[in-house]
């Protein structure tokens, strides 16, 4: 089991269910002295700014956040009607993370800072205190329940490779020819693709069969989600039973050195990208991983801990979703009832499955039926 917040500050934060203004003064002092800070300068007024489960519209005095518990957090912001932009960061005890708003680019930027400059900021924290919002401890337990498997390693493995590791719901799309133009030294037919002159009156364009520009996500802006291994054997869509995809899960876990908790970290990472980051690709990856986990039978025995933990992870994630959230608006099929039916059936039918896993699956199934009125006993046609 992974516990990436085993330190005094996080333990103090985890037992706190009130806002910073309502907590005991000695606890508040401890969190201030040992927690992390995010300094975010020159942010326009009324900008939406948030961390984890809480967001605000900033005022004229806003300078950032204080008392951030060590561990992984998701910071996000949005100016006016612009798409939300966010990033994951693993905060260390007493860390100071410095960011600045660039009004010309209308984006957050990182300015190189020496250790001396960071210490200068640290020495001025008291004078900046009125502009630093305290971390919203009243929502910390909810955040922890959605992120307890996301580690610093998870963030480094999955984050986009742009400067600020920015994650946004509006993909940074460019045309294929624009990408070519931006690469120095790239030539087509002996001259730069961007050259338009008397000798080269036409610019090279790449279009699809409908004549539309071929678009792609700009390098460095893709979330580096795990790609599921492709099956090398053709499987008939009319097969009597669904394909056991244990080999796919086994391959992914092998690539992760058997660290099943890192796999669950990606599941949580994807869900947070969708829920807080408003990134639809996060939802799609979350569904892909859920479908994979629910389509395995052999791994139920070898990775009992994975499936025990999976049920807990899903329990907290589904608490955030309304009843009709997973219903396809066209077919009216519910993705989760169909997918989880496979999981519950596989666990029930596996004679070698651990008794504790069977019991946890039974209770989870009953709780979903009670809350959402989902029927998991209807057989797929």
N, C-alpha and C positions, 0 to 999 in steps of 0.2 A: 504494500500500500504506500502511496506517495503522500507526503505531507509537506508542501513547499512553504509553509508559514510557521515553522516551529521556532518561534522566538518570542521574547517577552512582549514586544509591541503588538504582534498579531494576536497573541493569546489575550492580551488586554482588550484589543479591539473586538475579538470574537465574542466576548462576554458582555459587550456593551450593546444595548438595544435602544439607547436614547441618543439624541443629538449631542454635539459637543458642548452646547451651552447648558445642558441639563445634567451632564455627568459630574461625578465628584471632582473637586479641584485637583487633588493629588493625581488622579488618573489622567485628567486633561493635561497636566504638566508633564507627566511621563510620556504621553503620546506626542506632545509638542517637542520635547527634547530628543526623542528617539525616532519619531516618524520622519517620513520623507516630505520634500517640498517640490512643487512644480511652479516655477515662475514663468508666467506667460504675459509678456509685455505688449503694450499698444493695441490691445484687443478692442475693436470698435464697440461702442455701447449698443446694447440690445442683442448682441451676438448670443446665440444659444451655446452654452458651454456645459459639459457634463463629464462625470466620471462614474463608471460602473452603472449604478441604478438611479442616479440623480442628475438632474440638469437644472440650470438657471439661465436667466437672461442677465448678462453682466451689466454693471453700472459703471459710472465714471472712475471709481476708485479701484476697480478690479485689477489685481496683480497676479493672481494665481491661487494655488491651494496649499494648505499646510496639514500636518498631522496625518499624512497618508500612510496606512499600514504597509509594511514590507510585503512584497509579493507581486503577482501579476494584476494589473488594472487596465481598463479600457477607457481612454480619454477621447472625447469627441466634441465637435463644435460645428456650427452652421451659421453663416451670415445671411440674414434676410431670408430669401427664398432659395438660396443655393443648397445643393445636396449636402447631406451630412458627411463630414470627414472625420475619421478616427484613427487611432493607432493603439496597439498594445505596448505596454512597457512593464518590465520587471523592476520594481523599485527596491533599492537596498535601504537598510537603516540609515537615517540621517542624510540620505542622498538629496542633492539639489539638481533638478532637471530644469534647464533653462531653454525657453523657446520665445520667439518674437513674432509678432504679426507684421507681415509685409503688405502695406496698403496698396502698393503698385500691383503686386501679383495677386492680391486678395487671398493670401494663403499664409499658413504658418511656416516659418523657416528656422533653421538651426544656424546660429552664429558660432563660429569657433570660439571656445573659451578655454583659457589656460587654468591650471589649478589655482593660481593666484587670484584670478578673476572670480572663480567660484567661491573662494574663501572670502573675498571682498563682499560678495552677495550674502554669504552666511553671516558676516559681521553686521550686516544691515537688516537682518530679518526682523528684529524688534521694531525698527522704524517703519517697516513695510507691513506690519501685522494687521493694520486696519484694512488693508486691501487684499488680504489672504483669506479665502473662505476655508473653514474647517472641513475636513473629509466628512461626508454624511454617514456617520456610524450607525444611524438608525436603519440603514439599508445594507449594512456590511454583511450580515448573515445571509441575506438573500443573494448578494453577489457571490459570496464564498460558495454557496450551494450550486451555483452555475459555473464555477471556475476552478474548483478545488483540484482538478487534474491538469490544468494548464500551467506548465512550468516555464521557466526561462528558456529551457531547451525547446519547448513547443513553439514559443514565440519566435525564436531565432530560426527554426526550421520552416515555419509557414509564412512569416511576414513578407510583404512585398519588398523588393530590393531598391526602392526609390529612397531618396535622402532621409525622409522623415518616417519611412515605413507606412505611408499613408494608405488607408483603406477607405474607399468611397463607393457609394451606390451608383454613381454615374461614371462608367468606365472611361478611362483616358484612351479614346479611340483615335487611330490615325489611319490614313490610307496607305496602301503598300508603297505607292510612289513617294509619299511624304517620308516614310521611313527610309526609303532609298536616298532621298535628297539629304536627309539629316546625317547620313553616314559619310564622313569625309573620305574622299578618294574613291568612292563608288562610281563607276562609269557604265554606261550602257551604249553599245554600238560605238565605242571609242570616244564618247563625249559625256559630260555630266548629264544626268537625267533631268536636272533642274534648268539646263541651259535652253533658253528660248531666244533665238536671234535669227538673222537673215539666212545663215547656213543651216540652222536647225529650228525651223518654225514650229515644229510640233513637240509637245511634251509627252513623254511616255506615260500611259495610263493603264492601270490594271483593273479590269472589270470582270464581273461574273457573267453567267450565261444570259442574264436579264439586262446586262448593260450597266449594272450598278457598281459603284466603286467597291473594291475589296478592302474591307476594314479589318483591323486587328487591334488588340489591346497594346498600348505602348509598352515597350520593354521596361520592366521594373515596377509595373503597376498590377501585375497579376498576383493574387494570393496563391502561394505555392502549395495548394492542397495536394494530398496524395492521390495519384491516379490509380484507379483499380486495375489490376493485371487483366489482360485480355485472355479470353478462353481460346485455346488453339484447336479445340475440337468443336465441330459444328453440332449444335444441339437442336433437335426438331422442336418447333413451337407447339407441336401437338403431343409432346411427351406426356405420359400419364402423371408423373410426379415432377415437381419443380427440381431444378438442378441443385444439388448440394454444392454450395460455393465455399466449402471449408478450405479448399486449396488456395483460394484467393486470400482469405483471411490469414491463412498460415504464411503465405508469401509476404504479405504486408508486415505481419508481426516479426517475421524473420529479418526483414529489412530494418525493423526497429529494435533489433537485438533482443526480441522476446519481451520488450517492455510494453505490456498490454495497457498500462496506465497512460503511456504516451499516445496510444491509439484513442483512448477515451479523451485525452487532452485535445486532440484534433476535433473530436465530435463536439466538445464544448466550445472550442474556438470557433467552429463553423456556426454554431447556434448563436453565439454572442455577436458574430459578424452580422447575422441577419437581424437579431432582436434589437441590439443597440446600434449597430452600424448601418442598418437598413440596406444591407448588401444581399441581393437576391441569390447570388452565387453561393453565399454561405448556407442558405436554406437548401439549395440543390445538393451541395456536398453533404449536408447533414442527412438528407433523405437517402443519398447513395450509401452512406456508411450504415445507417439504420437498416436499410434493405439487405446489405451484405451480412450484417450480424444476425439478422433474423432468418437468413437462408442457409445457415450452417448447422450441421448435426454433429459431426465428428469433434469439433472444437468445444462442444459443450462439456466434455469430460476433461480435456487437457487444460482448458482455460476457464475453469469453474469460477475463479476469482473475477475474471473479466465480466462474465455474465451476471454474477452477483452484483458487481459494481454498476453494470449497465442499467439494471433495473432501478437502482437508486438515482442515477444520473437522469434517466427518463422521467422519473417521478417528479423531480424538481423542475425539469424543463417544461413538462406538460402543465405544471401549475401556472405557467405564464401564458397559456394559450386558451382562447375561447373554444367552445364546443365545436363550432363548424369550421375551425381554422384549417383543417387538413382535407376538407371536402373539395374535390375537383368541381369547378363551377360548370363544366361541360357535361361530364358523365355522372356527377353526384356521387362518385365513388370516394370513400374515405381512405386515404393512403395508409394511415396508421392502423385502422381496424384490419385491413387486408394484410399488412405487413406483420403486425404484432400477433395476428392469428397464427402465422407460421411459427413465430418464436414460441408462443405458448404451446402449440401443438408439438413442436420438436422437443421441448423440455418434458412435456407430459409423456410422450412416446418413447423417450430415451430411457431404457431400463437402468443404464449405468449412471445416469445423471445423479448428482448429489441430492440428498433429501432436503437439505437446507435451500438449495436452489429451486427445487420443485415447490417448496412451501412459499418462498418469496415470490415466485412467478404467480402462484395461485392468488396470493393476497393482492399483488399488483393488478392482476386481471380483474379481480372483484372490485377494487377501488375505482378502476377506470369505468367499469360497467355501471357502478353506482353514480359516479360523477357525471359522465358524459352520455350514459345510456347506450354505450356501444355494445354491440352483440358480436362476440368473438367466436361463437359456435356455428355461425352460418358457413357452410362449406363453399369454397370457390367453385364456380362452374368451369 
